[in-house]
């Protein structure tokens, strides 16, 4: 089979919108018609990269009428798709740190990538807060995300929606709590300087060090900021802000004295399983995170550490999630993608069959 000798930057997919072609060219698998030798993006044809590997001859729609349909040599073709051949050209890696122009200069690159893709509408359950019971959790196993559109019934408490990033800087502060047991066996609180927080540069998906909460607040509230940056891992246990938060609680229909049992007592391993004698000195602070994102922020596909489950509550603004089912097949693909030298140049959702888009707004909990 022949492959094109044209440079990828000079080649266009005839199915691509004008403004998206240069962007998609760097991220998609390319497929060539064996008759007219015109190249197409797999996403424009509605195919995954895996389906592109199952081919014998690919005929585009314009050539199909005269030369017949595409053929496949690896079993039967799905009834609603004709499987295509895959380009053997080298996959382009998006190395934003090294590129001097093109995508590297575009702070909104990930938003444009997402706009060029097709995603499935989510079918996740919508529940009222009082419908999220222990019995329902045990029955369903919480094997997929669920959305509670209003916090009523979850018996949760959150800060006022007017909370600003400057407020977070004051409440979490440049100072954090350090707990130890004194000589009399009493829990003593001291303060310890928090010198740095980590910021995610959205365009490069790289962490930036050397930031404090006050410098982050100044950046966030600066109307003239030119970069898109994101805080995704500010752990705030033991701070003044944490004292304003009560995590969701789930109704336990069989309890009469205490009709609400804390979710953390039922499901949080740190609270439920951590040895009581260690809670005063070695308690893990991995339970309360504050996420602060400017408009058009993006975090690439990932699995939360340890495969943990989390609750997200949107205090203000909006957030869009993209979910891929954690099937054994998808997890193997994720492992290969995560360990690939050209991970930055491959949009992971293109490697799988289904990716669901979920949009959350203020007061939603998932």
C-alpha positions in Angstrom: 0.0 0.0 0.0 1.3 3.5 -0.9 1.5 6.3 1.6 1.5 10.0 0.8 4.9 11.9 0.6 3.3 15.3 1.2 4.2 17.1 4.4 1.4 16.9 7.0 1.2 20.6 7.5 0.5 21.2 3.8 -2.1 18.5 3.5 -5.8 19.1 4.2 -8.7 16.8 5.0 -11.5 17.7 2.6 -14.1 16.9 5.3 -12.5 19.3 7.9 -14.0 22.8 8.6 -11.5 25.4 7.4 -10.6 26.7 10.8 -10.1 23.2 12.3 -8.0 21.5 9.7 -4.5 22.5 10.9 -5.4 21.6 14.5 -7.0 18.2 13.8 -4.1 17.3 11.4 -1.7 17.1 14.3 -3.9 14.8 16.4 -5.8 12.4 14.2 -5.0 9.2 12.4 -4.9 9.9 8.6 -6.6 7.5 6.1 -5.9 7.5 2.4 -8.3 6.4 -0.3 -6.6 3.7 -2.4 -8.2 5.1 -5.6 -7.8 8.9 -5.6 -5.1 8.9 -2.9 -6.8 11.7 -0.9 -6.2 11.7 2.8 -8.9 12.0 5.5 -9.0 12.3 9.3 -10.4 9.2 11.0 -12.5 11.5 13.3 -14.1 13.1 10.2 -15.1 9.7 9.0 -16.5 8.7 12.4 -13.9 6.0 13.0 -11.6 5.1 15.9 -7.9 4.6 15.4 -8.4 0.9 16.2 -11.0 0.5 13.5 -8.5 2.0 11.0 -6.2 -1.0 11.5 -8.8 -3.4 10.0 -8.5 -2.8 6.3 -7.7 -4.3 3.0 -8.8 -1.4 0.6 -10.3 1.9 1.5 -12.5 3.7 -1.0 -13.8 7.2 -0.2 -17.4 8.2 -0.8 -16.6 9.8 -4.1 -14.8 6.7 -5.4 -17.1 4.1 -3.9 -19.8 4.3 -6.6 -17.3 3.5 -9.4 -15.0 1.1 -7.7 -17.1 -0.6 -5.0 -17.1 -0.4 -1.2 -14.1 -0.7 1.0 -13.0 -4.2 2.0 -11.7 -5.6 5.2 -9.4 -8.6 5.7 -9.9 -9.2 9.5 -13.4 -10.7 9.8 -16.7 -9.1 9.0 -17.2 -5.4 8.8 -19.6 -3.7 11.3 -23.0 -3.3 9.6 -23.0 0.5 9.8 -19.3 1.2 9.0 -16.8 0.4 6.3 -13.4 -0.1 7.9 -10.5 2.0 6.6 -6.8 1.8 6.1 -4.4 3.6 8.4 -1.7 6.0 7.4 1.9 4.8 8.1 3.2 8.3 8.5 4.8 9.2 11.8 2.4 10.5 14.5 3.0 14.2 15.3 3.8 15.0 18.9 2.6 18.3 20.3 5.6 19.6 22.2 4.5 23.0 23.2 7.7 23.8 25.0 9.8 23.4 21.8 7.5 24.8 19.1 7.9 28.4 18.3 4.6 28.9 16.5 1.3 27.2 15.5 -0.4 25.5 18.4 2.2 26.5 20.9 1.1 30.1 20.6 -2.6 29.3 21.1 -3.7 29.4 24.7 -7.1 28.1 23.6 -5.7 25.0 21.8 -7.6 22.4 24.0 -10.9 24.2 23.6 -10.5 24.0 19.8 -9.5 20.4 20.0 -12.6 19.6 22.0 -14.8 21.6 19.6 -13.6 19.6 16.7 -14.5 16.2 18.3 -17.8 14.4 18.6 -18.9 13.1 22.1 -21.8 11.1 23.4 -24.4 12.8 25.6 -24.2 11.2 29.0 -26.9 8.8 30.3 -25.8 9.0 33.9 -28.6 9.0 36.6 -30.0 12.2 37.9 -31.0 11.9 41.6 -32.6 14.0 44.2 -30.5 14.3 47.4 -32.8 12.2 49.5 -32.8 9.4 46.9 -29.1 8.8 47.4 -29.4 6.2 50.2 -27.0 3.6 51.6 -29.3 0.9 50.1 -29.1 2.5 46.6 -25.3 2.8 46.9 -25.0 -0.9 47.8 -27.4 -1.9 45.2 -25.8 -0.1 42.3 -22.2 -0.1 43.6 -21.9 3.4 42.2 -20.4 1.9 39.0 -21.0 5.1 37.1 -21.2 8.8 37.9 -24.5 10.2 39.1 -25.6 13.8 39.3 -27.5 15.6 42.0 -28.7 18.9 40.5 -29.5 20.6 43.8 -27.8 20.1 47.1 -31.0 19.8 49.1 -31.3 16.4 50.7 -27.6 15.7 50.8 -27.2 17.4 54.2 -24.1 19.0 52.9 -22.7 22.5 53.7 -20.7 24.6 51.4 -19.3 28.2 51.5 -21.3 31.0 50.1 -21.3 31.1 46.3 -19.8 34.6 46.4 -16.5 33.1 47.7 -13.7 34.5 45.6 -10.1 33.2 45.0 -8.9 36.1 47.2 -11.1 34.7 50.0 -9.6 31.3 49.5 -6.2 32.8 49.8 -7.1 34.3 53.1 -9.0 31.3 54.5 -6.5 28.7 53.4 -3.8 31.3 53.7 -0.1 31.4 53.4 -0.2 29.6 56.7 -1.5 26.1 57.4 -2.2 24.1 60.5 0.5 21.7 61.8 -0.8 19.3 64.5 1.3 17.4 67.1 0.8 15.7 70.5 2.5 17.6 73.3 4.2 16.1 76.4 0.9 15.9 78.3 -0.7 13.9 75.5 -2.8 16.8 74.3 -3.3 17.8 70.7 -1.4 21.0 70.0 -1.9 23.3 67.0 1.0 25.3 65.5 1.4 27.0 62.2 3.7 26.2 59.3 4.5 28.3 56.3 3.0 27.0 53.0 5.7 28.2 50.6 4.3 26.9 47.3 1.3 25.7 45.5 1.3 24.0 42.1 -0.3 25.6 39.1 -1.1 23.7 35.9 -0.3 25.6 32.6 -3.1 24.5 30.4 -1.5 24.8 27.0 1.5 22.6 27.9 -0.2 20.5 30.6 2.9 21.1 32.8 3.0 21.9 36.5 4.5 25.3 37.4 6.2 25.7 40.8 7.0 28.8 42.8 3.5 30.1 43.2 1.8 31.1 46.4 -1.9 31.5 47.1 -1.6 35.3 47.1 0.2 35.3 43.7 -2.4 32.9 42.3 -5.2 35.1 43.5 -3.6 38.1 41.9 -3.3 36.2 38.6 -6.9 34.9 38.8 -8.5 38.3 39.3 -6.3 40.1 36.8 -8.5 41.0 33.8 -5.4 41.4 31.6 -4.0 37.9 32.1 -2.9 36.3 28.9 -2.3 32.7 30.1 -4.8 30.0 31.0 -3.8 28.3 34.2 -5.5 26.0 36.7 -5.3 24.8 40.3 -6.5 21.2 40.6 -4.8 19.9 43.8 -5.1 22.4 46.7 -5.7 20.2 49.7 -7.3 22.3 52.4 -8.0 19.9 55.4 -7.6 21.7 58.7 -8.0 25.2 57.3 -10.6 27.9 58.0 -12.1 27.1 54.6 -12.4 23.4 55.5 -14.4 24.3 58.6 -17.1 25.8 56.3 -17.6 22.5 54.5 -19.6 19.4 55.4 -19.3 16.7 52.9 -22.5 15.0 51.5 -24.3 12.6 53.7 -26.4 9.6 52.6 -29.7 8.6 54.2 -29.8 5.4 56.1 -33.4 4.3 56.2 -32.9 1.8 59.0 -31.6 4.3 61.6 -34.1 5.9 63.9 -31.9 7.8 66.4 -29.5 9.1 63.9 -31.5 9.3 60.6 -28.5 10.5 58.6 -25.2 8.7 58.7 -22.2 10.5 57.3 -21.0 9.4 53.9 -17.5 9.4 55.1 -18.4 6.9 57.9 -19.9 4.6 55.3 -17.6 5.0 52.3 -14.5 7.0 53.1 -11.7 4.5 53.8 -9.5 7.1 55.6 -12.3 7.9 58.1 -13.7 4.4 58.3 -10.5 2.3 58.3 -7.6 4.5 59.6 -6.4 3.3 63.0 -7.8 5.5 65.7 -4.5 5.8 67.5 -2.9 7.3 64.4 -5.5 9.9 63.7 -3.9 12.5 65.9 -0.5 12.3 64.4 -0.5 10.6 61.0 -3.9 11.3 59.5 -3.8 11.5 55.6 -4.8 14.9 54.3 -6.3 13.7 51.0 -10.0 14.4 51.5 -10.8 18.0 50.7 -9.6 19.7 47.6 -10.3 23.1 46.2 -10.2 23.4 42.4 -9.9 26.9 40.9 -9.9 27.3 37.1 -10.0 30.3 34.8 -12.2 30.1 31.7 -11.2 27.5 29.1 -9.1 25.5 31.5 -8.4 21.9 30.6 -6.9 18.9 32.3 -6.0 15.9 30.2 -7.5 12.4 30.7 -6.4 10.8 33.9 -7.4 8.3 36.6 -7.6 9.7 40.2 -4.9 8.4 42.4 -5.6 4.9 43.7 -8.7 4.7 41.6 -10.5 6.7 44.3 -14.1 7.9 44.0 -14.8 11.6 44.6 -17.7 14.0 44.9 -17.5 17.3 42.9 -19.6 20.2 43.9 -19.7 23.3 41.6 -19.8 26.4 43.9 -19.7 28.9 41.1 -19.2 28.9 37.3 -19.5 25.7 35.3 -17.4 22.6 34.5 -17.5 20.0 31.7 -16.3 16.5 32.3 -15.4 13.8 29.6 -15.7 10.2 30.8 -14.5 7.0 29.2 -15.8 3.7 30.6 -13.1 1.9 32.6 -13.5 -1.4 30.8 -10.5 -3.8 30.7 -9.9 -2.9 27.1 -10.0 0.8 27.7 -7.7 0.5 30.7 -5.1 -1.3 28.6 -5.4 1.4 26.0 -5.0 4.1 28.7 -1.9 2.4 30.1 -0.3 2.3 26.6 -1.2 5.9 26.0 0.0 7.0 29.4 3.3 5.4 28.8 3.7 6.5 25.2 6.5 8.8 24.2 4.1 10.8 22.1 1.3 11.0 24.6 1.0 14.7 24.2 0.3 14.3 20.5 -2.5 11.9 20.9 -6.0 12.8 22.1 -6.9 9.8 24.1 -10.7 9.9 23.3 -9.8 9.1 19.7 -8.4 5.7 20.8 -11.6 4.4 22.3 -15.1 3.9 21.1 -17.2 5.9 23.6 -16.5 9.1 25.4 -19.3 10.9 27.3 -19.6 14.6 27.8 -21.2 15.9 31.1 -21.9 19.5 31.8 -22.3 20.7 35.3 -23.3 24.2 36.6 -23.4 25.9 39.9 -25.1 24.0 42.7 -24.7 20.6 40.9 -23.0 17.7 42.7 -21.6 14.7 41.0 
